[in-house]
Amino acid sequence: MKRYFNIIVVFVAVILVLLSSLVFKKYETLNLVKGQISIKEDELQYQEEYFQKLKNISDKLQENKDSLLKIESALPKSPQVPELLAFIQKSTSQSGLMLGDINLGLMSAEDNIKKTKVNFILIGDYIGLKKFISFIENSSRLTDVNSIYFSYPEKGELFKFNLKITAYSY
């Protein structure tokens, strides 16, 4: 009887050791899974915060859409040479001048800002030149008048103005 009792005790002890090792392995697995879930929850929370920040930035951009369009108009993404030449021609006619030769100068880039240089001749009077420069200065496009050369005309002739301008884009 004592022998059966010892066998039963050993058998129960072995079963308890096996069960406890099984339970301990499952407990370790559960803790590992809990840790992974915690990491994923942190990542999810970070992504939600990131997307919320992006949404706030997008909302602010939408609020300032008019200002951004003005900036885009002042500093277009490409040189848009045809539009620039059309603007020069329109401004010339509106200011009462005649447009002579037009030469595209160098196109250069520094610090992601592209410069398009245009040389052209205007024929007319001083008042027309003032109006033309006013059109250039008040245009939405970012342009600089680099130089103006002219000579005194003969009696009865009009001035010939040689202008050099730079238009900017990015």
Backbone torsions as a table, in degrees:
resi	resn	phi	psi	omega
1	MET	NA	-40.0	178.5
2	LYS	-65.0	-35.0	-179.7
3	ARG	-66.1	-43.4	177.7
4	TYR	-63.1	-37.1	179.4
5	PHE	-63.9	-43.7	178.0
6	ASN	-63.5	-41.3	179.2
7	ILE	-64.8	-42.2	-179.9
8	ILE	-65.2	-41.1	179.7
9	VAL	-64.5	-44.7	178.6
10	VAL	-64.1	-44.6	-179.6
11	PHE	-61.8	-44.3	178.6
12	VAL	-65.5	-39.6	179.3
13	ALA	-63.7	-43.9	178.5
14	VAL	-62.7	-44.0	179.6
15	ILE	-62.8	-43.7	178.9
16	LEU	-63.4	-41.9	178.2
17	VAL	-62.8	-45.7	179.0
18	LEU	-63.3	-44.8	179.5
19	LEU	-64.5	-42.4	-179.7
20	SER	-66.4	-38.0	177.9
21	SER	-67.0	-38.8	176.6
22	LEU	-64.1	-46.0	179.8
23	VAL	-64.7	-39.3	179.9
24	PHE	-65.3	-41.0	177.6
25	LYS	-63.7	-42.7	178.8
26	LYS	-65.3	-37.0	178.7
27	TYR	-65.7	-42.8	176.6
28	GLU	-62.1	-42.6	178.4
29	THR	-62.8	-41.9	178.7
30	LEU	-62.3	-43.5	177.9
31	ASN	-64.3	-38.8	177.9
32	LEU	-63.6	-45.1	179.1
33	VAL	-64.6	-41.3	177.0
34	LYS	-60.1	-41.5	177.9
35	GLY	-63.0	-43.1	178.5
36	GLN	-64.5	-39.5	178.3
37	ILE	-63.8	-41.7	179.2
38	SER	-62.3	-42.3	178.4
39	ILE	-63.6	-44.2	179.7
40	LYS	-65.5	-37.7	177.1
41	GLU	-64.0	-41.1	177.5
42	ASP	-63.2	-43.3	178.0
43	GLU	-62.3	-42.6	179.2
44	LEU	-63.5	-42.8	178.8
45	GLN	-63.9	-42.0	178.0
46	TYR	-61.6	-43.7	179.2
47	GLN	-65.7	-38.9	177.4
48	GLU	-63.1	-42.1	177.5
49	GLU	-64.4	-41.7	179.1
50	TYR	-61.8	-46.6	179.2
51	PHE	-66.5	-32.9	176.3
52	GLN	-66.5	-41.0	177.0
53	LYS	-63.0	-42.7	177.9
54	LEU	-61.8	-40.1	179.0
55	LYS	-65.0	-41.3	178.0
56	ASN	-63.0	-42.0	178.1
57	ILE	-64.2	-42.4	178.7
58	SER	-62.0	-41.6	177.8
59	ASP	-62.6	-41.9	178.6
60	LYS	-65.1	-39.0	177.4
61	LEU	-64.1	-39.3	178.5
62	GLN	-65.8	-36.4	178.1
63	GLU	-64.7	-34.1	-177.0
64	ASN	-104.0	28.6	-176.1
65	LYS	-60.6	-39.3	-179.9
66	ASP	-63.0	-42.4	179.1
67	SER	-64.6	-40.6	179.2
68	LEU	-65.5	-37.0	177.3
69	LEU	-66.0	-36.1	176.2
70	LYS	-64.7	-41.6	178.3
71	ILE	-64.3	-42.8	178.5
72	GLU	-61.5	-37.6	178.4
73	SER	-69.8	-39.1	-178.6
74	ALA	-72.4	-35.3	-176.7
75	LEU	-132.8	78.9	-175.8
76	PRO	-66.8	163.8	-177.2
77	LYS	-72.1	-27.6	179.1
78	SER	-125.5	162.4	-177.6
79	PRO	-59.8	-27.8	178.4
80	GLN	47.8	55.8	-176.9
81	VAL	-59.3	-44.9	179.6
82	PRO	-58.6	-41.4	178.6
83	GLU	-65.4	-38.3	178.2
84	LEU	-63.6	-45.6	179.7
85	LEU	-65.9	-37.9	176.8
86	ALA	-64.3	-40.0	177.4
87	PHE	-62.9	-43.2	178.6
88	ILE	-61.3	-44.8	-179.2
89	GLN	-64.7	-43.6	179.9
90	LYS	-64.4	-44.3	179.6
91	SER	-64.5	-36.7	178.6
92	THR	-62.9	-48.0	-178.0
93	SER	-68.3	-36.9	179.6
94	GLN	-69.0	-25.4	-179.6
95	SER	-93.1	1.8	176.0
96	GLY	82.1	22.4	178.9
97	LEU	-107.0	167.0	173.5
98	MET	-112.7	141.3	-178.3
99	LEU	-93.8	127.9	177.2
100	GLY	-97.7	-137.5	-179.5
101	ASP	-65.6	142.4	174.5
102	ILE	-124.1	130.3	176.9
103	ASN	-129.0	126.5	173.6
104	LEU	-79.0	128.6	178.8
105	GLY	-88.9	-150.8	-177.9
106	LEU	-73.4	146.4	169.8
107	MET	-110.6	118.6	-177.8
108	SER	-128.7	167.3	179.3
109	ALA	-140.6	134.7	171.7
110	GLU	-144.8	133.3	-179.2
111	ASP	54.7	43.8	178.1
112	ASN	66.1	7.3	175.6
113	ILE	-104.4	123.3	179.8
114	LYS	-95.3	139.1	179.6
115	LYS	-116.0	129.6	175.0
116	THR	-115.1	118.2	-178.9
117	LYS	-99.1	136.6	-179.5
118	VAL	-130.2	129.4	174.9
119	ASN	-111.2	135.0	178.5
120	PHE	-155.5	163.7	-179.0
121	ILE	-113.5	133.9	175.3
122	LEU	-115.9	141.5	179.4
123	ILE	-120.7	125.3	179.9
124	GLY	164.9	-157.0	-177.9
125	ASP	-104.1	174.4	-176.4
126	TYR	-64.6	-39.6	-179.7
127	ILE	-61.8	-41.1	177.1
128	GLY	-63.5	-38.0	177.2
129	LEU	-63.5	-42.1	178.1
130	LYS	-60.8	-42.9	178.1
131	LYS	-62.8	-43.0	-179.4
132	PHE	-61.1	-46.6	179.7
133	ILE	-64.1	-35.6	176.0
134	SER	-61.9	-42.2	176.9
135	PHE	-61.1	-42.0	179.5
136	ILE	-63.3	-46.6	-177.5
137	GLU	-67.3	-33.8	-176.7
138	ASN	-92.9	1.7	179.5
139	SER	-73.0	156.8	179.4
140	SER	-74.0	-21.4	179.9
141	ARG	-78.1	136.6	179.9
142	LEU	-76.8	108.2	-179.8
143	THR	-137.0	151.8	176.1
144	ASP	-124.1	139.1	170.2
145	VAL	-89.8	113.4	-176.4
146	ASN	-82.2	-43.9	-178.3
147	SER	-156.3	153.4	175.4
148	ILE	-133.6	122.7	176.4
149	TYR	-119.0	137.9	174.5
150	PHE	-155.7	162.0	176.9
151	SER	-127.1	157.6	-179.1
152	TYR	-67.3	128.1	-176.2
153	PRO	-80.0	160.7	172.4
154	GLU	-67.7	163.1	-178.4
155	LYS	-60.4	127.9	178.7
156	GLY	87.3	-3.8	178.6
157	GLU	-99.4	165.7	177.8
158	LEU	-97.4	160.3	176.1
159	PHE	-68.5	148.4	168.5
160	LYS	-113.2	114.5	-179.2
161	PHE	-102.9	127.0	175.7
162	ASN	-103.4	110.5	-176.9
163	LEU	-109.6	147.1	172.9
164	LYS	-127.6	121.7	178.9
165	ILE	-124.2	159.9	175.8
166	THR	-125.7	128.5	175.8
167	ALA	-110.1	141.2	-175.0
168	TYR	-109.6	148.1	173.8
169	SER	-151.8	175.7	177.0
170	TYR	-135.0	NA	NA
